[in-house]
Amino acid sequence: MSSASTNTKKPSRHARRAPATIARAVALRIYIAGAVLSLLFAGITYRAYGLQVGQADKYRKQARRQHLRMVEIPAPRGPILDIKGRELAVTADADSVYANPREVVDLATTAEVLARVLGLDVRALEAKLATRRHFVWIERHVTAEEARQLREADLSGIYFTPEPRRYYPGKELAGPVIGFAGIDGNGLDGIELRMDELLVGEKARFAALRDAAGRTMMADGVVAAEAGHTVTLTIDRSVQHIAEAALADVVVENQAKAGSIVVLDVATAGVLAMANWPNYDPNAPGSGIAAKARNRAVTDAFEIGSIMKVFTVAAALDAGAVTPEQEFDVGGGVLQIGRKVIRDTYRDEVLDVGGILKRSSNVGVVHVVRELGADGLFEGLKRYGFGRSTGIELPGERSGKLRSPKRWGELGLASMAFGYGMTATALQIAAGFATVGADGVYREPRVIHDVRDSLGQVLYENAPTPHQAMRPETARALRPMLATVFDKGRDGGTARSLDPPPFSVGAKTGTSRKVDPETREYSAKLHVSSFAGLAPIDEPRIAVVVIVDEPGGEHYYGAQVAGPAFVRVVDETLRYMGLPPEAAVAEASDRFASPELAPRDYDEVNDSLGEVARASGTSDDDLFAERLTDDFEDTGWLGPEWVNVPDFRRLGVAQAVALAGESGVALEIDGSGRAVEQYPPPGPAKRPVNCRVVFSPMHHAHAVSTAE
């Protein structure tokens, strides 16, 4: 036992410490692990706090963007009306075609039918339909006939939705003035562009919830659409038609490049008509001619030639530099200034101020402007509205060019006096003549009459502030001078080859050379022919300006080219306004009804149209009626007082609007669906005609009647 007991070994000190060390190591590890877990938990907690509290708004908005989308529905664009309430631009629903490519069964057949009916490229359609999207536009604003054919084809995955579309019932009538709106309803030209914010209205908006496939599941929070405002123009649709018909004839007859006519109401400076050639149909703004068309009456400035003499004389009379009876030695129509020689068409020796205008004497007006001086002419022209834009509510207006008199020199002053060295637009000239007609009161021309909301409340009424631009006695002295332009005989006026209208008229002819763009010199072949005036001259109602750019025919003088259009516009417009022809003027015209009795000068050219009419024994009244019937034949006009009202019954809104435009009838739309009632009934009616058409959904379409 002693030996066994002796051989037993005691544990070492390190062996006795092992359990304690292990325990401490385990405890340390647990501590470290706990610390790490605590840090991780703290980090997660911090991050969660940041996400849920600190960035809650951010992620809430992001979630809404992923699941919600704002849907907008365009509001009906406000109408554009003429001064008598007749519609120039309206909005009606038209079908737009879209597809859900995932629902298209036969891609090739579907693309082929769509291409055939809508006139689209079949390959482009196949590419659209081959996508995996839920929505693609096929064609927006299709015609009623196109929609009917596609509905009959019953193509899977092809759908229709109504969208507001802009219609222009008058087609080309005042096209560049009204302008047009794009497919999304935004104004792109003319009044549509300038007044876009007022016409466009407030869109309907609502939030739509989308599922994972992008489909709309629900909607709430709808904000109702608010229709655009109604814009009423000073344009009179009937006067506009008269001006456009006259301009089209004169441009075509004289093979001219372009032209414009402006008719102003003298009392208000409201634009009654603003015709332009080339013209365009706002219903088809993408046509080739639309690219060439613009509102030249405000966008094109040119050297105005002898029409300027009216304002040179006005400034001189206004300043007291000359008197109406003052005579000037015009030396046989020749005047040398330095190395340049100024010549007249006629070889007059002595002319008073009125005679200078009557004979359109360059030499005479140079003598007048020398009495006035450069500063006097410059200040006068500024008062009459030249050298600055009129501020009319139309895009693209030019201000014209009126240089400082310090840069004129003697020859520059002389050429300014008869219309070279400065430029102006047709509208500026019309405003200047209206000033003469309004006893010297200048009013800024305007084309907007008023703006009303959907309830008819006037939001804005255009009333420019007038100012006295010339003395009343100056304007009254000028008007009888202008009345001599049609005087007959060898000592007659520059328009003596024309038969005046049966109203007292005061006017001035103008012919100016244009600068050749290649040589940068005045061309002997490029001209601007013009004719401007007032009627009736004793108590002027209208100011009319006719501009014909680059006539390419045999004639280019203002009286020969632009004169006939001026006479026609004055005659037909005053008759339309209800003014009776003046007997004394008509008798004076009749004295020269026979070609052999009318005095001619070497530079006069017969008006072939007038000669043919007179040779056939056609009276002035008959010729007027024939002319008006021809002018309005395409739009259903029967004569100066009548219009043929179409039968709108059973037509849809879009079809009725189109037919009204073709017929020259203003349409008042009540309801939707098919037309069931109209007043006045179909047939002849005295103009102007506002036809009220009541539309009803299809199931009521059998109740068709007319209000007698």
C-alpha positions in Angstrom: 0.0 0.0 0.0 2.8 2.3 0.8 4.3 1.8 -2.6 1.0 2.5 -4.4 0.5 5.5 -2.4 4.0 6.7 -3.1 3.5 6.4 -6.9 0.3 8.6 -7.2 1.1 12.0 -8.9 -0.4 15.3 -7.9 -1.9 17.6 -10.7 0.3 20.4 -11.8 -0.4 24.0 -11.1 -1.2 24.6 -14.8 -3.5 21.6 -14.9 -5.3 23.0 -11.9 -5.8 26.3 -13.7 -7.2 24.9 -17.0 -10.9 24.8 -16.0 -10.8 28.4 -14.8 -9.0 29.6 -18.0 -11.5 27.8 -20.2 -14.4 29.4 -18.3 -12.9 32.8 -18.7 -12.3 32.3 -22.4 -15.8 31.1 -22.9 -17.1 34.1 -21.0 -15.0 36.5 -23.1 -16.3 35.0 -26.3 -19.8 35.2 -25.1 -19.2 38.9 -24.1 -17.7 39.6 -27.6 -20.5 37.9 -29.3 -23.0 39.7 -27.2 -21.3 43.0 -28.0 -21.4 42.3 -31.7 -25.0 41.3 -31.6 -25.8 44.4 -29.6 -24.0 46.5 -32.2 -25.8 44.8 -35.0 -29.1 45.2 -33.3 -28.3 48.8 -32.6 -27.4 49.3 -36.3 -30.6 47.6 -37.4 -32.6 49.7 -35.0 -31.0 52.8 -36.2 -31.5 51.9 -39.9 -35.1 50.9 -39.2 -35.7 54.2 -37.5 -34.1 56.1 -40.4 -36.3 54.2 -42.9 -39.5 54.5 -41.0 -39.1 57.9 -39.5 -36.3 59.9 -41.1 -37.0 58.9 -44.7 -40.6 57.9 -44.4 -41.9 60.6 -46.8 -39.3 59.7 -49.4 -40.3 56.0 -49.5 -43.9 56.7 -49.1 -43.7 58.9 -52.3 -41.7 56.3 -54.0 -44.3 53.6 -53.2 -47.0 55.9 -54.5 -45.1 56.4 -57.7 -44.8 52.7 -58.2 -48.5 52.0 -57.6 -50.2 55.3 -58.4 -50.2 57.4 -61.5 -51.8 60.7 -62.1 -54.2 60.5 -65.1 -55.1 63.7 -66.9 -58.1 64.2 -69.2 -57.9 67.3 -71.4 -60.6 70.0 -70.9 -62.7 71.2 -73.8 -60.8 74.0 -75.4 -62.7 77.3 -75.5 -64.3 78.3 -78.8 -63.1 81.2 -80.9 -66.0 83.3 -82.3 -66.3 86.2 -84.8 -67.7 89.6 -83.8 -71.3 88.3 -84.3 -70.8 85.1 -82.3 -70.3 82.8 -85.3 -67.9 80.0 -84.6 -64.4 80.1 -86.1 -62.9 77.3 -84.0 -64.7 74.7 -81.9 -64.0 71.5 -80.0 -65.8 68.3 -80.5 -65.0 64.7 -79.6 -63.3 62.5 -82.2 -62.4 58.8 -81.9 -58.8 57.9 -81.3 -57.6 54.3 -81.9 -55.3 52.4 -79.6 -54.2 48.8 -79.1 -53.4 46.4 -76.3 -50.7 44.3 -78.2 -51.0 41.5 -75.7 -54.6 41.0 -76.8 -53.9 41.0 -80.5 -54.6 37.5 -81.9 -53.6 37.8 -85.6 -50.9 40.4 -85.8 -50.4 40.4 -89.6 -54.1 40.7 -90.4 -54.7 43.4 -87.8 -51.8 45.5 -89.1 -53.0 45.0 -92.7 -56.5 46.2 -91.9 -55.3 49.2 -89.8 -52.9 50.2 -92.6 -55.6 50.0 -95.3 -58.3 51.9 -93.4 -56.0 54.6 -91.8 -53.4 54.9 -94.6 -50.6 53.9 -92.3 -47.4 52.0 -92.9 -48.1 48.3 -92.3 -44.5 47.5 -91.1 -44.6 50.3 -88.6 -47.9 48.9 -87.3 -46.5 45.4 -87.1 -43.6 46.7 -85.0 -46.0 48.5 -82.6 -48.3 45.4 -82.2 -45.3 43.1 -81.6 -44.4 44.8 -78.3 -45.5 43.4 -74.9 -46.9 46.6 -73.7 -50.5 47.0 -72.6 -51.1 50.3 -74.5 -49.9 51.9 -77.8 -51.5 54.6 -79.9 -52.4 53.6 -83.4 -53.9 56.8 -84.7 -55.5 59.8 -83.0 -58.5 61.8 -84.2 -59.6 59.5 -86.9 -62.6 60.4 -89.1 -66.1 59.0 -88.4 -65.9 56.8 -91.5 -62.5 55.4 -90.5 -63.8 54.6 -87.0 -66.9 52.9 -88.6 -64.8 50.7 -90.8 -62.6 49.6 -87.9 -65.5 48.9 -85.7 -67.0 46.7 -88.4 -63.7 44.9 -88.7 -64.0 43.9 -85.0 -60.2 43.5 -84.5 -59.1 41.9 -81.2 -57.0 44.2 -79.1 -58.1 47.3 -81.0 -60.0 49.9 -79.0 -61.4 53.4 -79.4 -61.5 56.4 -77.0 -63.1 59.8 -77.5 -60.7 62.7 -77.4 -61.4 66.4 -77.9 -60.5 67.6 -81.4 -60.3 71.1 -82.7 -62.4 71.9 -85.7 -62.4 75.0 -87.9 -65.8 75.2 -89.6 -64.7 77.9 -92.0 -61.8 75.8 -93.3 -59.3 78.2 -94.9 -61.3 81.2 -93.6 -58.8 83.4 -91.7 -56.5 80.4 -91.4 -53.2 82.3 -90.6 -55.1 84.6 -88.2 -56.9 81.9 -86.2 -53.9 79.5 -86.3 -54.3 75.9 -85.2 -54.0 73.7 -82.1 -51.9 70.5 -82.0 -53.2 67.0 -81.4 -52.8 67.4 -77.7 -54.8 70.6 -77.7 -52.0 73.2 -77.4 -52.1 76.3 -79.5 -49.3 76.4 -82.2 -50.1 79.4 -84.3 -52.2 82.5 -84.6 -54.9 83.3 -82.0 -54.7 79.7 -80.9 -51.1 80.3 -79.8 -51.4 83.8 -78.5 -54.5 83.1 -76.4 -53.5 79.5 -75.5 -53.5 80.0 -71.7 -57.1 81.3 -71.8 -58.4 78.8 -74.3 -56.9 75.6 -72.9 -58.9 75.3 -69.7 -58.1 73.1 -66.7 -57.6 69.4 -67.2 -59.4 66.8 -65.2 -57.0 64.9 -62.9 -57.3 61.8 -60.8 -55.0 59.3 -59.1 -55.2 55.8 -60.5 -54.0 52.7 -58.6 -52.1 50.2 -60.8 -51.6 46.5 -60.2 -48.4 44.6 -61.0 -49.4 44.4 -64.7 -49.8 48.1 -64.9 -53.6 48.0 -65.2 -55.8 50.7 -63.5 -57.6 49.2 -60.6 -59.3 52.2 -59.0 -59.4 56.0 -59.0 -60.4 58.7 -56.6 -59.7 62.3 -55.8 -61.1 63.5 -59.2 -60.6 67.1 -60.1 -63.2 68.0 -62.6 -62.2 69.6 -66.0 -62.9 73.3 -66.5 -63.7 74.3 -70.0 -61.5 76.9 -71.6 -62.6 80.5 -72.0 -64.5 81.9 -75.0 -62.4 84.3 -77.2 -64.4 86.6 -79.4 -62.6 88.3 -82.3 -63.3 91.6 -84.0 -63.2 89.7 -87.3 -66.5 89.6 -89.1 -66.7 86.3 -90.9 -68.7 87.8 -93.9 -66.2 90.6 -94.4 -63.3 88.1 -94.1 -64.9 86.0 -96.8 -65.2 89.1 -99.1 -61.6 90.0 -98.6 -60.3 86.5 -99.1 -62.2 86.0 -102.3 -61.0 89.4 -103.7 -57.4 88.6 -102.7 -57.4 85.1 -104.2 -58.7 86.5 -107.5 -56.2 89.3 -107.8 -53.2 87.1 -106.8 -54.1 84.4 -109.3 -55.0 86.9 -112.1 -51.7 88.7 -111.7 -49.6 85.6 -111.1 -48.3 87.1 -107.8 -46.2 85.5 -105.2 -48.3 86.6 -102.2 -50.7 89.2 -100.9 -52.7 90.5 -98.0 -55.8 92.6 -97.4 -56.7 94.3 -94.1 -60.0 95.9 -93.3 -60.2 98.0 -90.2 -63.2 99.5 -88.4 -62.3 103.2 -88.3 -64.3 103.8 -85.1 -62.7 101.1 -83.1 -59.6 100.0 -85.0 -61.0 96.5 -84.8 -59.8 94.2 -87.6 -62.9 93.2 -89.6 -60.9 91.2 -92.0 -57.2 90.1 -92.4 -56.8 88.0 -95.6 -53.5 86.4 -96.6 -52.3 84.5 -99.7 -51.1 81.8 -99.6 -53.8 80.7 -97.1 -54.1 77.3 -95.3 -56.8 75.2 -93.7 -56.2 74.9 -89.9 -57.9 71.5 -90.1 -54.9 70.2 -92.1 -51.9 72.2 -90.8 -49.4 69.6 -92.0 -50.2 70.2 -95.7 -47.5 71.5 -98.0 -49.2 74.9 -98.5 -49.4 75.5 -94.7 -45.6 75.6 -94.6 -45.6 78.5 -97.0 -48.5 80.4 -95.5 -48.2 83.0 -92.7 -50.0 86.0 -91.6 -48.2 88.4 -94.0 -50.4 91.3 -92.9 -48.3 91.5 -89.7 -45.2 89.5 -90.4 -44.1 91.1 -93.7 -42.7 94.6 -93.8 -41.9 96.3 -97.1 -41.0 99.7 -98.6 -44.5 101.2 -99.1 -43.8 103.4 -102.0 -46.2 106.3 -102.9 -48.7 105.4 -100.2 -46.2 107.1 -97.9 -46.9 110.4 -99.5 -50.2 110.6 -97.6 -48.3 110.5 -94.3 -45.6 112.9 -95.5 -48.3 115.5 -96.4 -50.1 114.8 -93.1 -47.0 115.5 -91.1 -46.3 118.7 -93.0 -49.9 120.0 -92.7 -49.9 119.0 -89.0 -46.7 120.9 -88.3 -48.0 124.0 -90.2 -45.1 123.6 -92.6 -47.4 123.8 -95.6 -51.1 124.6 -96.3 -53.5 122.7 -98.4 -53.7 125.5 -101.0 -49.9 126.0 -101.2 -48.5 125.5 -104.7 -45.2 124.0 -105.8 -43.2 124.2 -109.0 -42.6 120.6 -109.9 -40.6 121.5 -113.0 -42.2 119.1 -115.5 -41.7 116.2 -113.1 -37.9 116.3 -112.9 -35.7 117.1 -109.9 -32.0 116.6 -109.5 -30.5 115.9 -106.1 -26.7 115.5 -106.2 -26.0 113.0 -108.9 -29.5 111.4 -108.7 -32.5 112.5 -110.7 -36.1 112.1 -109.3 -38.8 111.8 -111.9 -42.6 111.8 -112.0 -44.9 109.8 -114.2 -46.6 113.0 -115.4 -45.1 116.2 -116.6 -46.9 118.7 -114.5 -45.5 122.1 -113.9 -47.4 123.4 -110.8 -49.3 121.4 -108.2 -50.9 122.3 -104.9 -50.7 119.9 -102.0 -53.9 118.1 -103.0 -52.6 117.8 -106.6 -49.4 116.3 -105.4 -51.4 113.4 -103.8 -53.8 113.2 -106.8 -51.0 113.0 -109.3 -48.6 111.1 -106.9 -45.8 113.5 -107.7 -42.4 112.4 -106.3 -41.0 115.9 -107.1 -43.9 117.6 -105.4 -43.7 115.6 -102.1 -39.9 116.2 -102.0 -40.7 120.0 -102.0 -43.2 119.4 -99.2 -40.8 117.4 -97.0 -38.1 120.0 -97.5 -40.5 122.5 -95.9 -41.1 120.1 -93.0 -37.6 118.8 -92.4 -36.3 115.4 -91.4 -37.1 115.7 -87.7 -40.6 116.8 -88.4 -41.2 113.8 -90.7 -39.7 111.4 -88.3 -41.8 112.6 -85.4 -45.0 112.6 -87.5 -44.4 109.0 -88.7 -43.9 107.8 -85.1 -47.2 109.4 -84.0 -49.0 107.7 -86.9 -47.7 104.3 -85.7 -44.7 103.6 -87.9 -41.4 102.2 -86.7 -43.0 100.2 -83.8 -45.3 97.2 -83.6 -49.0 97.9 -83.1 -49.2 95.4 -80.2 -52.0 93.4 -81.9 -52.7 90.1 -80.3 -51.0 88.0 -83.0 -47.7 86.3 -83.0 -44.8 87.3 -85.2 -45.7 91.0 -85.7 -42.9 93.1 -87.3 -42.3 96.6 -86.2 -41.1 97.8 -89.6 -38.0 100.0 -90.0 -37.8 103.7 -89.3 -34.2 104.9 -89.0 -33.1 107.9 -87.1 -33.2 111.1 -89.2 -29.5 111.7 -88.5 -28.8 108.9 -91.0 -30.9 110.2 -93.8 -29.1 112.9 -95.6 -30.6 115.0 -98.4 -31.3 112.1 -100.7 -32.5 109.9 -97.9 -35.0 112.5 -96.8 -36.3 112.8 -100.4 -36.7 109.1 -100.8 -38.3 108.7 -97.4 -41.0 111.2 -98.5 -42.2 108.8 -101.2 -41.8 105.5 -99.4 -38.2 104.3 -99.7 -35.8 103.8 -96.9 -38.5 102.8 -94.4 -40.7 99.7 -94.2 -44.2 99.0 -92.8 -46.7 96.2 -92.6 -50.1 96.2 -94.2 -51.6 96.5 -90.7 -49.6 99.6 -89.9 -50.7 101.3 -93.1 -54.3 100.4 -92.3 -54.0 101.9 -88.8 -52.5 105.1 -90.3 -55.4 105.5 -92.7 -57.9 104.7 -89.9 -56.3 107.6 -88.0 -57.1 110.0 -91.0 -60.6 108.6 -91.0 -61.1 109.1 -87.3 -60.2 112.8 -87.3 -56.6 112.2 -86.3 -57.3 109.8 -83.4 -54.9 106.9 -83.4 -56.1 103.6 -82.0 -53.9 100.5 -81.8 -55.4 97.9 -84.0 -56.9 94.9 -82.2 -58.2 91.5 -83.2 -59.5 90.4 -79.7 -62.9 91.8 -78.8 -63.4 90.1 -75.4 -62.8 87.0 -73.4 -65.6 85.3 -71.4 -65.7 82.4 -69.0 -67.9 79.3 -69.4 -70.7 81.2 -67.7 -70.5 84.1 -70.1 -69.0 86.5 -67.7 -66.7 89.0 -69.3 -63.1 88.5 -68.0 -61.4 90.9 -70.4 -62.6 93.5 -72.9 -60.1 95.0 -75.2 -60.4 98.8 -75.3 -57.1 100.4 -76.4 -56.5 103.9 -75.2 -56.8 106.3 -78.1 -54.6 109.4 -78.6 -54.7 112.4 -80.9 -51.9 111.6 -83.4 -52.8 114.5 -85.8 -54.9 117.5 -85.6 -58.6 117.0 -86.5 -58.4 119.7 -89.1 -55.4 118.0 -90.7 -57.4 114.7 -91.1 -60.4 116.6 -92.5 -58.2 118.4 -95.0 -56.6 115.2 -96.2 -59.8 113.2 -96.9 -61.0 115.3 -99.8 -57.5 115.2 -101.3 -57.6 111.4 -101.2 -61.0 111.5 -102.9 -59.5 112.7 -106.1 -57.6 109.4 -106.8 -60.5 108.2 -109.1 -60.8 111.6 -110.9 -61.1 111.0 -114.7 -59.4 112.8 -117.6 -55.8 113.6 -118.4 -55.4 115.6 -115.2 -57.2 112.9 -113.2 -55.9 110.8 -110.4 -53.6 107.8 -110.5 -56.6 105.4 -110.3 -58.6 107.0 -113.1 -58.5 103.8 -115.2 -60.7 102.2 -112.5 -64.4 102.6 -112.0 -64.9 103.6 -108.4 -67.4 101.8 -106.2 -70.8 103.4 -105.9 -69.6 105.0 -102.6 -67.5 108.1 -102.0 -63.9 106.8 -101.5 -60.6 108.3 -100.7 -57.5 106.4 -101.5 -53.8 106.3 -102.5 -52.0 104.1 -105.0 -48.6 102.7 -104.4 -45.9 100.9 -106.4 -42.5 100.1 -105.0 -39.5 98.2 -106.3 -38.1 95.3 -104.2 -34.4 94.6 -103.6 -33.2 91.6 -105.6 -31.9 89.1 -103.0 -29.0 88.1 -105.3 -27.7 91.5 -106.5 -28.8 93.4 -103.3 -30.0 96.2 -105.6 -33.5 97.5 -106.6 -34.9 95.2 -109.2 -36.7 96.4 -112.3 -38.8 93.2 -112.3 -39.7 92.7 -108.6 -42.5 95.0 -107.3 -45.0 95.5 -104.5 -48.3 96.8 -105.7 -50.6 98.5 -103.2 -53.8 100.4 -102.8 -55.1 101.9 -99.5 -58.0 104.1 -98.6 -61.1 105.0 -96.7 -64.9 104.7 -97.3 -67.2 106.5 -97.3 -64.9 109.4 -97.4 -67.2 111.9 -95.7 -67.9 109.7 -92.7 -65.4 106.9 -92.9 -66.5 103.5 -91.7 -63.7 101.3 -93.0 -60.0 101.5 -93.9 -58.9 99.0 -96.5 -55.3 98.1 -97.6 -54.5 95.8 -100.4 -50.9 94.5 -100.9 -49.9 92.3 -103.8 -46.3 91.0 -103.6 -44.3 90.4 -106.8 -47.0 90.4 -109.5 -45.7 88.4 -112.4 -48.2 89.3 -115.1 -48.1 92.2 -117.6 -49.0 94.9 -115.0 -47.4 96.0 -111.7 -48.8 99.5 -110.9 -50.8 99.6 -107.8 -53.9 100.9 -109.5 -53.8 98.2 -112.1 -53.0 95.3 -109.8 -54.3 96.0 -106.3 -56.9 98.6 -107.3 -59.7 96.2 -108.5 -59.5 94.2 -105.3 -59.8 97.4 -103.3 -62.8 98.6 -105.2 -64.4 95.2 -104.8 -63.8 94.9 -101.1 -65.1 98.4 -100.4 -68.2 97.9 -102.6 -69.2 94.5 -101.1 -68.3 95.4 -97.5 -70.3 98.6 -97.4 -73.3 96.9 -99.0 -73.0 94.1 -96.5 -73.0 96.8 -93.7 -76.3 98.0 -95.1 -75.0 101.3 -96.6 -77.0 102.3 -99.7 -75.0 103.2 -102.8 -74.5 107.0 -103.2 -76.4 108.2 -106.3 -74.0 111.0 -107.2 -71.1 108.6 -107.2 -73.0 106.0 -109.2 -73.9 108.6 -111.8 -70.2 109.7 -112.1 -69.3 106.1 -112.7 -72.0 105.6 -115.3 -70.6 108.5 -117.4 -67.7 106.3 -118.2 -69.6 103.0 -118.6 -68.6 102.9 -122.3 -64.9 102.4 -123.1 -64.9 104.9 -125.9 -66.1 107.7 -123.5 -63.5 107.1 -120.8 -60.4 109.3 -121.1 -57.1 107.4 -121.2 -53.5 108.3 -120.8 -50.6 106.6 -122.5 -49.8 104.6 -119.3 -53.3 103.4 -118.6 -54.4 99.9 -119.2 -58.0 98.7 -119.7 -59.6 96.7 -117.0 -60.5 93.7 -119.2 -62.9 92.2 -116.7 -64.8 95.5 -116.4 -64.8 96.0 -120.2 -66.3 92.5 -120.8 -69.0 93.1 -118.2 -69.9 96.5 -119.6 -69.8 95.4 -123.2 -72.3 92.7 -122.4 -74.7 95.2 -120.9 -74.4 93.9 -117.4 -75.4 96.5 -114.7 -73.2 97.2 -111.7 -75.8 95.6 -109.4 -76.0 92.5 -111.6 -72.3 92.3 -111.8 -72.1 92.5 -108.0 -74.7 89.8 -107.5 -72.9 87.5 -110.1 -69.6 88.1 -108.4 -70.9 87.4 -104.9 -72.7 84.2 -106.1 -69.5 83.0 -107.7 -67.4 83.9 -104.7 -69.6 82.0 -102.3 -70.6 79.1 -104.5 -68.4 76.6 -102.7 -69.9 77.5 -99.3 -73.5 77.6 -100.3 -74.1 81.3 -100.5 -77.0 82.3 -102.7 -76.3 86.0 -102.9 -75.4 89.0 -100.7 -78.2 88.3 -98.2 -78.8 84.6 -98.3 -77.2 81.4 -97.2 -78.3 77.8 -97.8 -78.8 76.1 -94.4 -77.9 72.3 -94.7 -79.9 69.5 -93.2 -77.9 68.4 -90.2 -80.4 65.8 -88.9 -79.0 62.3 -88.2 -75.4 63.6 -88.4 -72.9 63.2 -85.6 -71.3 66.3 -84.1 -68.0 66.0 -86.1 -70.0 65.5 -89.4 -72.2 68.5 -88.6 -69.3 70.8 -87.8 -67.6 69.8 -91.0 -70.8 70.4 -93.1 -71.4 73.7 -91.4 -67.9 74.8 -92.3 -68.4 73.9 -95.9 -71.8 75.7 -96.0 -70.8 79.0 -94.3 -73.2 78.5 -91.4 -72.2 79.1 -87.8 -73.1 76.1 -85.7 -74.4 76.1 -82.1 -74.0 72.6 -80.6 -76.4 71.4 -77.9 -75.8 67.9 -76.5 -74.0 64.9 -78.1 -74.8 61.9 -80.2 -76.9 62.4 -83.4 -78.6 65.6 -84.5 -82.4 65.4 -83.8 -83.4 69.0 -84.1 -82.2 72.2 -85.8 -83.2 75.8 -86.1 -83.4 77.4 -88.7 -84.7 74.4 -90.8 -82.9 73.4 -94.0 -83.1 75.8 -96.9 -82.4 79.4 -97.7 -82.1 81.9 -94.9 -80.9 85.5 -94.6 -77.4 85.9 -93.3 -75.8 85.9 -90.9 -77.1 82.4 -89.8 -76.5 80.9 -86.4 -77.9 77.4 -86.6 -78.7 75.7 -83.3 -78.5 71.9 -83.6 -79.7 69.6 -80.8 -77.9 66.3 -80.5 -79.1 63.3 -78.6 -77.7 59.8 -77.9 -78.3 57.1 -80.5 -81.4 55.5 -78.9 -83.2 58.9 -79.3 -82.2 59.4 -82.9 -85.6 58.5 -84.3 -87.1 61.7 -82.8 -85.8 63.8 -85.7 -87.5 67.1 -86.4 -86.9 70.7 -87.4 -88.1 73.7 -85.5 -90.3 75.6 -87.9 
